[in-house]
Amino acid sequence: MTEHGIKWACEYCTFENWPSAIKCTMCRAQRPSGAIITEEPFKSSTPDVGTIERGGSPLICPDSSARPRVKSSYSMENGSKWSCHMCTYLNWPRAIRCTQCLSQRRTRSPTESPQSSGSGMRSIPIPIDPCEEYNDRNKLNIKGQHWTCSVCTYENCAKEKKCVVCDLPVPNNMDAIELADTDEASSIINEQDRARWRGGCSSSNSHRRSPPTSKRDSELDFQRIELAGAMGSKDELDLKKLKQIKNRMRKTDWLFLNACIGVVEGDLSAVEAYKTSGGDIARQLSADEVRLLNRPSAFDVGYTLVHLSIRFQRQDMLAILLTEVSQHAAKCIPAMICPELTEQIRREIAASMHQRKGDFACYFLTDLVTFTLPADIEDLPPTVQEKLFDEVLDRDVQKELEEESPIINWSIELGTRLDSRLYALWNRTAGDCLLDSVLQATWGIYDKDSVLRKALHDSLHDCSHWFYSRWKEWESWYSQSFGLHFSLREEQWQEDWAFILSLASQPGASLEQTHIFVLAHILRRPIIVYGVKYYKSFRGETLGYTRFQGVYLPLLWEQSFCWKSPIALGYTRGHFSALVAMENDGYDNRGAGANLNTDDDVTVTFLPLVDSERKLLHIHFLSAQELGNEDQQEKLLREWLDCCVTEGGVLVAMQKSSRRRNHPLVTQMVEKWLDGYRQIRPCTALSDGEDEDEDEDE
């Protein structure tokens, strides 16, 4: 049955509802006690009747030219509404902002007509309620007395120097924060009115803005953590849950989350900060922490920093996370003792770097230098030798390559009879460990001035076509050999290659196999990498395949332009180390059964070309014509290296170095470094003599 009677007008959307409705049909607002009531437009009315008494309410019958009106004070209040200049909504006179769009109410100029738009009648100026205006200003003043934490969004008092919840220091730019808070507070007026229409509007207006802060103003860059609460969740229960999670967070938890973000974004300092604070490296991301980070594409429940480093190929971070550096002895390498000589050597390296003319415009070094530990170390007392090795070697890397997995020094024949034992030099973990290890194995210094990185970057760009062809062909063969039958579009290959080029230009960025291949061309000599085959966690779980171990030959050069004496590098869980030998006397012509025709001044180190299982090491970046069986690869190794077979049947490459042929600056640096340990010898001998005298007296 059609409902007839007197309608009531909604005070928010002006929709005329049936008298039986207790909520507005349009905006679902509650029917007010003094609703504006109109007569049904379809019901006939008597035009000559001035007023009609119906239900005890005096009504004015509507005509066709005017809006419904009521008597007494309600008629005056309705006519005094002000129209919003943005959405033309009629607001109550007490509102200082539009109820629909929250636009600020404009104050009329004296010359402006007070005609209300859309109402067809003059509005009677009603002064704004001073109580309402005072309350709104009071809200703004209260907000200005607090500062909002950019991490946990907790509102701290102005006197607090650190966040009460997460200990984040207060930023120095408090003026910018107060301004941001004032703008936010000015939008939180008349919350009861806004809640009635919020369901029909977008929730983007309710996003909470974090105050601007600077990275130098805080100890940790927590602002990079994109919390789920800042993404504008529509579920108030979810927001409440997120706030509870953030309130339970401690400083260690924030450091862990910041380290996770640092792994994704390549920030090494965040990972170092978490580790130096005593954080657990094996800690796993919980469901609440993944929800808080709100990046499903990067984080997952159960992930550790090691998993993230492997996933995003952060080799330098793996070195920090998985390689424990011995702390019982301070590190002291020759480059640290002689800073003046080290700078001269760096200038010498830069001067010896040249670019080849022609189509293959690759950079190359003109000098052949090989770093070896001096034989005079054996003349030192055993206690001094132990101190020297503790300070110059990386004991953890040495142990992992020798004991945990037999990768180096596994042959007694090579290590004892042929004096070809390899030592892992200590290397810094600054992200440039590959470049540092290459210069340590040749000149005994670090790539502090990025001379080698610049040559690597320029060679990759100037010879991009040559290296790209080799890389693409090798990667295609490698994927198919492991049963990964897939093919990439040319655009995808180009994107991957652009990423490899970008790594070469970023100081501290971890490098890949392609960069080792280019470095072999810059050195003009082979590079042999002895490394672990798998990434493993602290619990011994296999996390992935490393793919670094093998031989890298300068295949794009002519063989006559290159040297056959290789250098050796060690790879252990995201970290490269230089593997060097100790000088030997060269007596008895120890050539593993081969006649070397060398003098006594030449040191020969035999580097195995097979692993402990007597399998030939892989040769990286071979073309389709060069690929084949082991006999063909062994033939290729013999062409690019001085190879021989020991009496025990081990295929080895000979690394030759000579004091007279070595660079004089390197020899001078090593001698000055060794003099520091020679001075310890008299003190040690004296103490030993005193002990003997005491024993005789007793």
Secondary structure, DSSP 8 states (H G I E B T S, - for coil): ----SEEEE-TTT--EE-TT-SB-TTT--B--TT-EEEE-TTS---TT-SEEEETTEEEE---SSS---BSHHHHHHHHT-EE-TTT--EE-TT-SB-TTT--B-----TTS--B-TTT-SB-------HHHHHHHHHHHHHHHTEEE-TTT--EEETT-SB-TTT--B--S-HHHHHHHHHHHHHT---HHHHHHHGGGS-GGGG--------GGGSSS-GGG---GGGG--S-HHHHHHHHHHHHH--HHHHHHHHHHHHHHHT-HHHHHHHHHTT--TT----HHHHHHHT-TTT--TT--HHHHHHHTT-HHHHHHHH-----SS----HHHH-HHHHHHHHHHHHHTEEE--SSS--EEES------B-GGGGGS-HHHHHHHHHHHB-HHHHHIIIIIS--SS--HIIIIIS----EEB----SS-HHHHHHHHHHTSS--TT-HHHHHHHHHHHHTHHHHHHHHHHHHHHHHHHTT------HHHHHHHHHHHHHHHHSTT----HHHHHHHHHHHTS-EEEEE-SEEE-TT--EEEE----EEE--TTS-GGGS-S--EEEEE-SS-EEEEE-B----GGG-STTS-----TTEEEEEEESB-TT--B--BSS--TTT---HHHHHHHHHHHS-EEE-TT--EEEEEEEETTTS-HHHHHHHHHHHHHHHTHHHHHHHHHHHHHHHHHH-
